Amino acid sequence: MTDLATPAEEVAALRPQPKGFGVIKAAFRERRTLAMLLLGFSAGLPFAMLFGTLNAWLSEVDVSVATIGILSWVGLFGAFKFLWSPAVGLRLPLVARMGRRRSWLVVCQSVLAAVFLVIAASHPTGGAIGLLAMAAAVGAFASATQDIVIDTWRIEAADDALPVDLLSSVYQLGFRTAALVGGAGALVLADTAGWPATFIAAAVLMGLGLAGTLIAPEPAVAAEQAVARERVGSPRLRRAALLITLAAWAWAAFMLVRFMITALTTVPAPSAGQFIQSWGPGIVAAAVLLPAALAGALVWRGRSAVSTGQTSMGVADRFYDAILAPLVELMGRLGWGALIVLGLVLSYRITDGVWGPFAYPFYLGTEGGGLGRTMTEVALASKTFGVVMTILGIGLGGWALVVVGRMPCLLIGAVLSAATNLLMMDLAMGAPVIDPFMRATGLYGLFGAFGVGEPLARLMAAIAGENIAGGFAGAAFVAYLSALSNRLFGAVQFAVFASLALLIGTLGRAPLGELVDREGFAPMFQFAALIGLVAVAFCLLEWVRLTFERRKLERATVGAAD
């Protein structure tokens, strides 16, 4: 029990805790579970509407590819959200009485609803395209900020009765449900009621997120003394590390702003994907890895004695507590294990993310092993059936996390994510394995009962396996990252983890594209499966590390009792 625990928390800790299915049953009697589901929906809806459905509208009214390319840079806010993650610890005026987390959520959700209304009133083919682009940029920024706050709330709200593993799965379930509503659902609504009505409906649906915010309990505020404990090393070293970090973050912010200005003023506009591939590694190295190394150096030099009665702080201390203290706490807690954690974070989702941009060329094209399916068939298989399979995978992941445990699920997810690439490889080779399997099991007959022919049935079966594995792995990975983040510093730590996991998948895309041009799609999927084995290896190493840490803690506990 920590020195921050209240008497009520100490009494609660002594009560018998539910296990297995008992945890799930108890959790769904909690308002935090409903709040998490609604907040997950609130996070997923803007993602689907701004980065998918909006582009469909622009394409339908023949907006130029160059203009759509300009709008693509709004996705950079999600990739580099760690740069302003410390700001969510500040109290907002006017709504501060709602609490730090809930006040930020209310503001972000209100901005997103307003953005959807502005987009609904802006016709892409008229003079309002500039207003629409600005609204999309504001919405992307508000969405990324909302993600930071929701991730922080999930980490802070979890406890023994409602573990972060289960909360993470519920979040994923809400997010993917919103992806289905804001993707396939929005396209159906647009076909019947029009695009403006679709975005008006999205604004109304943001009310679900607002409801989640209102019923979500505000987590307890961390004691200032607990944060101050991370002021390690001498004041001079802390100031030097802080100045270097601020300089690195300023450079990263400058690069992002410069690209955005270039995208708005240059024809044709540069690609956001190319920017991430070219500058993403350098920005992450300067803005994440360098500060982490500085934090490790501070920890290595030793912790300074900090008075628990300290209440006053200078400006430098406040910046340090917001930016460097989360990394110092992380490096001090992990030690050399940080190398294993970093390897796991960087490699876990790369086997899926690295070939994402080539999915549509594979589904629609006919060369190099492409499947030659129609847009309607791909929409059914990927955007509707595939999303349902992802939700199924998330549900299985949430159940397994509670019943089996976090590290077994993380390992299973890594193995499945790597292995299911072989399903796509088999399709690219003409389905020599999938085809006889589906004939032997009668799956062709099952799909045929719904009017699905054999070629599309094979694609849907492969997508089912790949998306179930992805949903399972995603639930396990979010749970792992949430558990890895300290409750005191969840905003910065989780944002850093998420950005690292998102950006690393872009590094191998250019070589993979060349590989597809030379040898077709099958070798690409084979390579993706092979690099997935890296994540499997890091999962095993992390499992061993956590086992040693647990045994070390048990020995220390026994020694203290003696």
TIDREN-948422 format. One line per 4 residues: number of its first residue (from 1); for each residue x, y, z of C-alpha. Coordinates in nm, 2 decimals, padded with zeros to 4 digits. Each point is the difference from the previous one (the first is absolute). Layout:
% residues N
NUM) X,Y,Z; ...
% end
This chain:
% residues 562
1) 00.00,00.00,00.00; 00.14,00.34,-00.10; 00.04,00.29,00.23; -00.27,00.18,-00.20
5) -00.27,-00.25,00.08; -00.29,00.11,00.20; -00.15,-00.20,00.29; -00.30,-00.09,-00.22
9) 00.23,-00.13,-00.27; 00.19,-00.21,00.25; -00.32,-00.16,00.12; -00.11,-00.06,-00.36
13) 00.33,-00.17,-00.07; -00.06,-00.25,00.28; -00.33,-00.12,-00.15; -00.01,-00.31,-00.22
17) 00.05,00.10,-00.36; -00.20,-00.16,-00.28; 00.19,-00.21,-00.25; -00.06,-00.13,-00.35
21) -00.36,00.05,-00.12; -00.08,00.15,00.34; 00.21,00.30,-00.10; -00.20,00.05,-00.32
25) -00.33,-00.04,00.18; 00.10,00.25,00.27; 00.15,00.24,-00.24; -00.32,00.04,-00.21
29) -00.19,00.11,00.32; 00.25,00.30,00.01; -00.08,00.33,-00.15; 00.37,00.03,-00.10
33) -00.05,-00.29,-00.24; -00.29,00.18,-00.18; 00.20,00.32,00.01; 00.29,-00.17,-00.16
37) -00.22,-00.15,-00.28; -00.15,00.34,-00.08; 00.34,00.17,00.01; 00.14,-00.26,-00.23
41) -00.28,00.07,-00.24; 00.08,00.37,00.03; 00.36,-00.06,-00.09; -00.08,-00.23,-00.30
45) -00.27,00.21,-00.16; 00.22,00.31,-00.09; 00.27,-00.24,-00.13; -00.25,-00.17,-00.24
49) -00.17,00.32,-00.11; 00.31,00.22,-00.05; 00.24,-00.25,-00.15; -00.23,-00.22,-00.20
53) -00.36,00.12,-00.06; 00.11,00.36,-00.08; 00.23,-00.13,-00.27; -00.28,-00.20,-00.14
57) -00.22,00.31,-00.03; 00.29,00.19,-00.17; 00.06,-00.28,-00.24; -00.37,-00.02,-00.09
61) -00.02,00.37,-00.10; 00.32,-00.03,-00.20; 00.22,00.21,00.22; 00.36,-00.02,-00.13
65) 00.24,-00.25,00.14; 00.23,00.29,00.08; -00.26,00.15,00.23; -00.07,-00.33,00.17
69) 00.38,-00.03,00.05; -00.01,00.34,00.17; -00.26,-00.13,00.25; 00.20,-00.31,00.06
73) 00.25,00.18,00.22; -00.26,00.04,00.28; 00.09,-00.35,00.09; 00.34,00.12,00.13
77) -00.17,00.13,00.31; -00.06,-00.35,00.12; 00.35,-00.11,-00.09; 00.17,00.27,00.20
81) -00.25,00.06,00.28; 00.27,-00.06,00.27; 00.13,00.35,-00.07; -00.29,00.16,00.18
85) -00.10,-00.28,00.23; 00.14,00.18,00.31; -00.25,00.27,-00.06; -00.30,-00.21,00.10
89) 00.12,00.01,00.36; -00.09,00.37,00.01; -00.34,00.12,00.13; -00.23,00.16,-00.25
93) -00.18,00.32,00.09; -00.38,00.02,00.02; -00.04,-00.39,00.01; 00.27,-00.07,00.26
97) -00.26,-00.10,00.26; -00.07,-00.31,-00.20; 00.36,-00.13,00.07; 00.31,-00.01,-00.21
101) -00.09,-00.30,-00.21; -00.37,00.06,-00.05; 00.04,00.37,-00.08; 00.24,-00.08,-00.28
105) -00.23,-00.26,-00.13; -00.30,00.23,-00.01; 00.19,00.27,-00.19; 00.14,-00.25,-00.25
109) -00.33,-00.17,-00.06; -00.18,00.34,-00.04; 00.26,00.11,-00.25; -00.04,-00.32,-00.20
113) -00.37,00.03,-00.01; 00.04,00.36,-00.13; 00.25,-00.12,-00.26; -00.24,-00.25,-00.14
117) -00.27,00.27,-00.03; 00.24,00.23,-00.18; 00.10,-00.28,-00.24; -00.37,-00.07,-00.06
121) -00.05,00.37,-00.09; 00.31,00.01,-00.23; -00.04,-00.13,-00.36; 00.33,-00.14,-00.12
125) -00.04,00.12,-00.36; -00.08,00.36,00.09; 00.21,00.27,00.16; -00.05,-00.16,00.34
129) 00.27,-00.26,-00.06; 00.25,00.22,00.20; -00.25,00.01,00.29; -00.05,-00.38,-00.02
133) 00.38,-00.06,00.00; 00.04,00.23,00.31; -00.29,-00.18,00.17; 00.16,-00.34,-00.07
137) 00.33,00.12,00.14; -00.16,00.13,00.32; -00.20,-00.32,00.03; 00.32,-00.21,-00.04
141) 00.17,00.20,00.27; -00.30,-00.03,00.24; -00.02,-00.37,-00.08; 00.36,-00.07,00.08
145) -00.03,00.21,00.32; -00.31,-00.19,00.10; 00.20,-00.33,-00.05; 00.26,00.12,00.24
149) -00.25,00.08,00.27; -00.20,-00.33,-00.05; 00.32,-00.20,00.02; 00.10,00.18,00.32
153) -00.35,-00.05,00.15; 00.01,-00.37,-00.07; 00.33,-00.04,00.17; -00.10,00.21,00.30
157) -00.35,-00.15,00.04; 00.11,-00.36,00.01; 00.04,-00.20,00.32; -00.02,-00.36,00.13
161) -00.37,-00.01,-00.04; 00.01,00.13,-00.36; 00.34,-00.08,-00.14; 00.16,00.20,-00.28
165) -00.01,-00.31,-00.22; -00.37,-00.01,00.00; -00.04,00.38,-00.04; 00.24,-00.02,-00.29
169) -00.21,-00.26,-00.17; -00.32,00.19,00.06; 00.16,00.31,-00.15; 00.10,-00.20,-00.31
173) -00.35,-00.13,-00.03; -00.15,00.35,00.01; 00.27,00.13,-00.25; -00.06,-00.27,-00.25
177) -00.38,00.03,00.03; 00.04,00.37,-00.09; 00.22,-00.10,-00.29; -00.29,-00.21,-00.14
181) -00.25,00.27,00.06; 00.22,00.28,-00.14; 00.12,-00.22,-00.29; -00.25,-00.23,-00.16
185) -00.30,00.15,00.20; 00.09,00.36,-00.12; 00.04,-00.11,-00.36; -00.35,-00.16,00.01
189) -00.15,00.31,00.16; 00.17,00.23,-00.25; -00.15,-00.21,-00.29; -00.35,00.05,00.14
193) 00.01,00.34,00.18; 00.30,00.18,-00.15; 00.34,00.09,00.14; -00.10,00.31,00.20
197) -00.26,-00.20,00.19; 00.27,-00.27,00.06; 00.23,00.25,00.17; -00.29,00.15,00.20
201) -00.07,-00.35,00.12; 00.36,-00.04,00.10; -00.02,00.33,00.20; -00.31,-00.14,00.18
205) 00.18,-00.33,00.07; 00.28,00.19,00.18; -00.26,00.04,00.27; 00.07,-00.36,00.09
209) 00.35,00.09,00.08; -00.12,00.30,00.21; -00.23,-00.24,00.19; 00.30,-00.22,00.07
213) 00.19,00.30,00.13; -00.29,00.10,00.23; -00.03,-00.34,00.16; 00.37,-00.07,00.02
217) 00.14,00.06,00.35; 00.28,00.25,00.02; 00.32,-00.18,00.11; 00.18,00.12,00.31
221) 00.26,00.27,-00.04; 00.36,-00.13,00.06; 00.18,00.16,00.29; 00.26,00.26,-00.10
225) 00.26,-00.17,00.22; -00.04,-00.33,-00.20; 00.09,00.18,-00.32; 00.28,00.19,00.16
229) 00.17,-00.33,00.09; 00.10,-00.02,-00.36; 00.23,00.31,00.02; 00.31,-00.21,-00.01
233) 00.36,00.12,-00.04; 00.13,00.34,00.07; -00.20,00.31,-00.09; 00.26,00.09,-00.26
237) -00.03,-00.33,-00.17; -00.37,00.02,00.01; 00.00,00.34,-00.16; 00.24,-00.11,-00.27
241) -00.21,-00.31,-00.08; -00.31,00.21,-00.01; 00.15,00.26,-00.24; 00.12,-00.27,-00.24
245) -00.34,-00.16,00.01; -00.18,00.33,-00.06; 00.23,00.07,-00.29; -00.07,-00.34,-00.15
249) -00.38,00.04,00.04; 00.02,00.35,-00.15; 00.18,-00.14,-00.30; -00.26,-00.27,-00.04
253) -00.28,00.25,00.03; 00.17,00.22,-00.26; 00.03,-00.28,-00.24; -00.37,-00.09,00.03
257) -00.11,00.37,-00.04; 00.23,00.05,-00.30; -00.15,-00.31,-00.17; -00.35,00.12,00.06
261) 00.07,00.34,-00.14; 00.17,-00.16,-00.30; -00.30,-00.24,-00.05; -00.24,00.30,-00.01
265) 00.21,00.22,-00.23; 00.16,-00.25,-00.24; -00.16,-00.16,-00.31; 00.01,-00.30,-00.01
269) 00.00,-00.04,00.37; 00.26,-00.22,00.16; -00.12,-00.33,00.15; -00.04,-00.03,00.37
273) 00.10,-00.37,-00.03; 00.32,00.10,-00.17; 00.07,00.26,00.27; -00.04,-00.26,00.28
277) 00.22,-00.25,-00.19; 00.27,00.27,-00.06; -00.01,00.20,00.32; -00.20,-00.22,00.24
281) 00.30,-00.20,00.13; 00.21,00.31,00.05; -00.28,00.18,00.18; -00.06,-00.30,00.23
285) 00.38,-00.04,00.06; 00.03,00.37,00.10; -00.33,00.04,00.19; -00.03,-00.34,00.16
289) 00.32,-00.21,00.00; 00.23,00.29,00.08; -00.20,00.11,00.30; -00.03,-00.36,00.11
293) 00.37,-00.04,-00.01; 00.04,00.32,00.20; -00.25,-00.13,00.25; 00.20,-00.32,00.03
297) 00.32,00.20,00.06; -00.17,00.20,00.28; -00.12,-00.33,00.16; 00.36,-00.14,-00.03
301) 00.15,00.30,00.17; -00.22,-00.07,00.30; -00.32,00.13,00.16; 00.00,00.33,00.19
305) -00.16,00.02,00.34; -00.33,00.18,-00.03; -00.18,00.15,00.29; -00.35,-00.15,00.02
309) -00.12,00.33,00.14; 00.11,00.20,-00.31; -00.29,00.20,-00.14; 00.16,00.28,-00.20
313) 00.15,-00.05,-00.35; 00.18,00.22,-00.25; -00.08,00.01,-00.37; 00.28,-00.24,-00.08
317) -00.13,-00.25,00.25; -00.35,00.02,-00.15; 00.13,-00.07,-00.35; 00.22,-00.28,00.13
321) -00.30,-00.16,00.18; -00.22,00.02,-00.31; 00.26,-00.12,-00.26; 00.29,-00.18,00.15
325) -00.14,-00.14,00.32; -00.21,-00.26,-00.18; 00.30,-00.13,-00.19; 00.22,00.01,00.31
329) -00.26,-00.21,00.19; -00.02,-00.24,-00.29; 00.37,-00.05,-00.04; 00.05,-00.03,00.37
333) -00.27,-00.26,00.03; 00.11,-00.21,-00.31; 00.38,00.04,00.02; 00.17,-00.20,-00.27
337) -00.34,-00.16,-00.06; -00.09,00.31,-00.19; 00.19,-00.14,-00.30; -00.23,-00.30,-00.01
341) -00.31,00.21,00.05; 00.12,00.24,-00.28; 00.06,-00.30,-00.23; -00.35,-00.14,00.08
345) -00.18,00.33,-00.05; 00.18,00.06,-00.33; -00.05,-00.35,-00.15; -00.34,-00.12,00.13
349) -00.23,00.15,-00.27; 00.25,00.04,-00.28; -00.10,-00.33,-00.16; -00.35,00.14,-00.06
353) 00.08,00.37,-00.05; 00.28,-00.04,-00.25; -00.22,-00.12,-00.29; -00.31,00.20,00.08
357) 00.04,00.24,-00.30; 00.02,-00.29,-00.23; -00.32,-00.17,00.10; -00.22,00.17,-00.26
361) 00.24,-00.05,-00.28; 00.01,-00.37,00.10; -00.38,-00.03,00.02; -00.08,00.20,-00.31
365) 00.30,-00.06,-00.23; 00.06,-00.29,-00.23; 00.38,00.01,-00.04; 00.26,-00.17,00.23
369) -00.26,-00.23,00.16; -00.27,00.27,00.05; -00.35,-00.13,00.05; -00.19,00.23,-00.24
373) -00.30,00.05,00.22; -00.25,00.28,-00.05; -00.03,00.30,00.23; -00.34,-00.12,00.12
377) 00.14,-00.35,00.08; 00.30,00.16,00.19; -00.24,00.23,00.19; -00.20,-00.31,00.11
381) 00.30,-00.21,00.08; 00.23,00.25,00.17; -00.21,00.30,00.13; -00.31,-00.20,00.12
385) 00.08,-00.37,00.05; 00.36,00.08,00.09; -00.10,00.25,00.27; -00.24,-00.24,00.15
389) 00.27,-00.26,00.01; 00.23,00.25,00.17; -00.26,00.06,00.27; -00.03,-00.37,00.05
393) 00.38,-00.02,00.04; -00.01,00.28,00.26; -00.27,-00.18,00.19; 00.21,-00.32,00.00
397) 00.30,00.21,00.11; -00.19,00.16,00.29; -00.12,-00.34,00.12; 00.35,-00.15,-00.03
401) 00.17,00.29,00.18; -00.22,-00.05,00.31; 00.00,-00.38,00.00; 00.35,-00.09,-00.14
405) 00.21,00.31,00.08; 00.17,00.29,-00.17; 00.33,-00.15,-00.12; -00.14,-00.33,-00.13
409) -00.25,00.21,-00.20; 00.27,00.24,-00.13; 00.21,-00.30,-00.12; -00.31,-00.17,-00.16
413) -00.08,00.33,-00.17; 00.35,00.03,-00.14; 00.00,-00.36,-00.14; -00.34,00.04,-00.15
417) 00.08,00.34,-00.16; 00.31,-00.15,-00.17; -00.17,-00.32,-00.10; -00.31,00.15,-00.16
421) 00.22,00.18,-00.25; 00.04,-00.35,-00.15; -00.37,00.00,-00.08; 00.05,00.30,-00.23
425) 00.31,-00.15,-00.15; -00.21,-00.31,-00.08; -00.26,00.22,-00.18; 00.28,00.17,-00.20
429) 00.12,-00.34,-00.11; -00.34,-00.12,-00.12; -00.14,-00.14,00.33; 00.17,-00.35,-00.02
433) -00.07,-00.05,00.37; -00.32,00.21,00.07; -00.19,-00.14,-00.30; 00.02,-00.37,00.10
437) -00.06,00.09,00.36; -00.32,00.18,-00.07; -00.12,-00.28,-00.23; 00.07,-00.26,00.26
441) -00.17,00.19,00.28; -00.30,00.11,-00.20; 00.08,00.37,00.05; -00.07,00.07,-00.36
445) -00.35,-00.13,00.05; -00.05,00.22,00.30; 00.12,00.32,-00.18; -00.20,-00.11,-00.30
449) -00.32,00.00,00.20; 00.04,00.38,00.03; 00.07,00.04,-00.37; 00.38,00.03,00.04
453) 00.20,-00.17,-00.28; 00.32,-00.20,00.06; 00.26,00.27,-00.08; -00.16,00.25,00.23
457) -00.06,-00.28,00.26; 00.37,-00.07,00.01; 00.08,00.37,00.05; -00.25,00.03,00.28
461) 00.13,-00.31,00.17; 00.36,00.13,-00.01; -00.12,00.34,00.12; -00.19,-00.17,00.28
465) 00.32,-00.17,00.12; 00.22,00.31,-00.04; -00.25,00.23,00.17; -00.08,-00.23,00.29
469) 00.37,-00.03,00.07; 00.04,00.38,-00.03; -00.29,00.07,00.24; 00.14,-00.25,00.25
473) 00.35,00.14,-00.03; -00.12,00.36,00.02; -00.19,-00.07,00.32; 00.30,-00.17,00.16
477) 00.24,00.28,-00.12; -00.21,00.29,00.13; -00.04,-00.18,00.33; 00.38,-00.06,00.02
481) 00.08,00.37,-00.08; -00.26,00.12,00.25; 00.14,-00.22,00.27; 00.35,00.11,-00.09
485) -00.09,00.36,00.05; 00.01,00.14,00.36; -00.32,00.16,00.13; 00.19,00.32,00.09
489) 00.13,00.05,-00.36; -00.24,-00.19,-00.22; -00.06,00.29,-00.24; 00.36,00.03,-00.12
493) 00.11,-00.36,00.04; -00.29,-00.15,-00.20; 00.01,00.27,-00.27; 00.37,-00.08,-00.05
497) -00.06,-00.37,-00.02; -00.29,00.04,-00.24; 00.20,00.24,-00.23; 00.29,-00.24,-00.01
501) -00.23,-00.29,-00.09; -00.17,00.20,-00.27; 00.30,00.15,-00.17; 00.23,-00.31,-00.02
505) -00.23,-00.17,-00.25; 00.08,00.27,-00.26; 00.37,-00.08,-00.02; -00.02,-00.31,-00.22
509) -00.27,00.11,-00.24; 00.21,00.14,-00.28; 00.22,-00.32,-00.02; -00.31,-00.21,00.01
513) -00.15,00.19,-00.28; 00.30,-00.07,-00.21; -00.02,-00.37,00.10; -00.36,-00.01,-00.12
517) 00.10,00.16,-00.33; 00.28,-00.26,-00.06; -00.15,-00.32,00.14; -00.37,00.05,00.07
521) -00.20,00.00,00.32; 00.08,-00.35,00.14; 00.36,00.08,00.10; -00.12,00.32,00.17
525) -00.24,-00.20,00.23; 00.27,-00.26,00.06; 00.24,00.28,00.11; -00.27,00.15,00.23
529) -00.05,-00.34,00.16; 00.38,-00.03,00.06; 00.04,00.34,00.16; -00.30,-00.09,00.23
533) 00.24,-00.26,00.15; 00.20,00.29,00.14; -00.30,00.10,00.21; -00.04,-00.36,00.12
537) 00.36,00.00,00.12; -00.04,00.33,00.19; -00.32,-00.13,00.16; 00.19,-00.30,00.13
541) 00.28,00.22,00.13; -00.25,00.23,00.17; -00.18,-00.29,00.16; 00.33,-00.12,00.14
545) 00.08,00.35,00.12; -00.33,00.04,00.18; 00.03,-00.34,00.15; 00.34,00.09,00.15
549) -00.14,00.34,00.12; -00.29,-00.17,00.17; 00.22,-00.26,00.17; 00.24,00.28,00.11
553) -00.30,00.19,00.15; -00.12,-00.31,00.18; 00.34,-00.07,00.15; 00.01,00.37,00.12
557) -00.34,-00.03,00.15; 00.09,-00.32,00.19; 00.32,00.16,00.12; -00.18,00.31,00.12
561) -00.26,-00.22,00.19; 00.28,-00.20,00.17
% end
